[in-house]
Amino acid sequence: MDKGIYCLVLKNPACTATIGALGPLPFADGWHCYIGSALGSGGLARLTRHCRLATERNKRPKWHVDYLLTDPRFVLTYTISAITTERLECRLASTLGGTGIPGFGCSDCSCDSHLLYRSHDPKQEIIAAFEVLDLIPVIKTLIIPEVKGNI
């Protein structure tokens, strides 16, 4: 199983969502990019789990990003991933930069956040950030039905 790094890109309206121990957090209308690693035994198959959560939405959230994936206001629009055995998620988050949700998805590192906000579709920025790290980005566009009144 290939190991690597990934970015989940979600679109959402302005809302407040409760994220586990982080509690209720405000989210601006726009796009949120979650950066994660897939270096464990399942490797990049982790993306399949994330996509399943985003479509089924009936699972109990475990990780910070699960709360967004199971919330019908957040639509997983595409993923970008790359094969690597290096821990690069912190460097990718830093390379992308910008406004983040403090403490989100980074309990095992010293980053401010692994969930970054954009007011516009960040696809080209993310691709460029992967390339800066000498990674070959693989883009998977998702067709996930939106809940009526979602966005």
ZASEKOL-461406 format. One line per 8 residues: number of its first residue (from 1); for each residue x, y, z of C-alpha. Coordinates in nm, 2 decimals. Layout:
BEGIN
NUM	X/Y/Z; ...
***
This chain:
BEGIN
1	0.00/0.00/0.00; 0.14/0.34/-0.10; 0.21/0.58/0.18; 0.18/0.96/0.14; 0.03/1.29/0.21; -0.31/1.44/0.12; -0.53/1.74/0.12; -0.91/1.72/0.16
9	-1.09/2.02/0.01; -1.43/2.10/0.15; -1.68/2.38/0.06; -1.91/2.51/0.32; -2.15/2.80/0.40; -2.08/3.03/0.70; -2.17/2.83/1.01; -2.07/2.71/1.35
17	-1.97/2.35/1.39; -1.88/2.16/1.71; -1.55/1.99/1.67; -1.49/1.74/1.96; -1.28/1.88/2.24; -1.23/2.20/2.04; -1.59/2.28/2.09; -1.81/2.51/1.88
25	-1.60/2.69/1.61; -1.71/2.95/1.36; -1.64/2.87/0.99; -1.64/3.13/0.72; -1.82/3.08/0.39; -1.58/2.93/0.14; -1.33/2.65/0.12; -1.14/2.46/0.39
33	-0.82/2.25/0.31; -0.73/1.98/0.56; -0.38/1.85/0.53; -0.30/1.50/0.66; -0.05/1.22/0.64; -0.11/0.87/0.53; 0.21/0.71/0.66; 0.04/0.44/0.87
41	-0.02/0.08/0.77; -0.32/0.17/0.55; -0.13/0.43/0.36; -0.33/0.64/0.11; -0.63/0.41/0.16; -0.71/0.66/0.44; -0.86/0.87/0.16; -1.12/0.60/0.10
49	-1.22/0.62/0.46; -1.25/1.00/0.44; -1.46/0.98/0.12; -1.69/0.71/0.28; -1.75/0.94/0.58; -1.84/1.23/0.36; -2.10/1.02/0.17; -2.24/0.81/0.45
57	-2.23/1.08/0.72; -2.37/0.83/0.98; -2.05/0.73/1.15; -1.94/0.86/1.49; -1.65/1.12/1.44; -1.31/1.02/1.58; -1.07/1.28/1.45; -1.12/1.66/1.41
65	-1.17/1.63/1.03; -1.44/1.36/1.08; -1.66/1.62/1.24; -1.65/1.82/0.91; -1.69/1.51/0.69; -2.00/1.40/0.87; -2.16/1.75/0.88; -2.39/1.80/0.58
73	-2.29/2.17/0.55; -1.94/2.07/0.45; -1.90/1.91/0.10; -1.59/1.72/0.02; -1.52/1.84/-0.33; -1.19/1.69/-0.42; -0.87/1.54/-0.27; -0.51/1.60/-0.37
81	-0.25/1.34/-0.27; 0.10/1.23/-0.34; 0.32/0.93/-0.26; 0.59/0.99/-0.01; 0.75/0.82/0.29; 0.85/1.15/0.44; 0.65/1.34/0.71; 0.56/1.65/0.50
89	0.22/1.75/0.63; 0.36/2.03/0.85; 0.57/2.16/0.56; 0.27/2.15/0.33; 0.05/2.34/0.58; 0.33/2.59/0.62; 0.38/2.62/0.24; 0.01/2.68/0.19
97	-0.01/2.92/0.48; -0.29/3.16/0.54; -0.57/3.17/0.79; -0.62/2.84/0.98; -0.86/2.71/1.25; -0.63/2.71/1.56; -0.55/2.37/1.69; -0.74/2.18/1.42
105	-0.58/1.85/1.31; -0.24/1.92/1.47; -0.25/1.77/1.81; 0.06/1.56/1.73; 0.28/1.85/1.61; 0.36/2.21/1.68; 0.17/2.36/1.39; -0.10/2.62/1.45
113	-0.34/2.44/1.22; -0.38/2.17/0.96; -0.71/2.32/0.84; -0.67/2.63/0.62; -0.93/2.87/0.49; -0.97/3.01/0.14; -1.25/3.24/0.01; -1.19/3.09/-0.34
121	-1.12/2.74/-0.48; -0.76/2.67/-0.37; -0.68/2.39/-0.62; -0.40/2.56/-0.81; -0.24/2.68/-0.48; -0.24/2.33/-0.34; -0.10/2.18/-0.66; 0.18/2.45/-0.65
129	0.25/2.37/-0.28; 0.28/2.00/-0.36; 0.52/2.08/-0.64; 0.73/2.31/-0.42; 0.79/2.00/-0.20; 0.89/1.79/-0.51; 0.57/1.59/-0.49; 0.36/1.48/-0.78
137	0.00/1.57/-0.70; -0.29/1.33/-0.78; -0.63/1.50/-0.80; -0.95/1.31/-0.74; -1.27/1.51/-0.80; -1.56/1.38/-0.60; -1.93/1.37/-0.69; -2.09/1.38/-0.35
145	-2.46/1.48/-0.34; -2.52/1.80/-0.15; -2.79/1.81/0.11; -3.08/2.04/0.01; -3.00/2.39/0.15; -2.64/2.29/0.21; -2.46/2.57/0.03
***
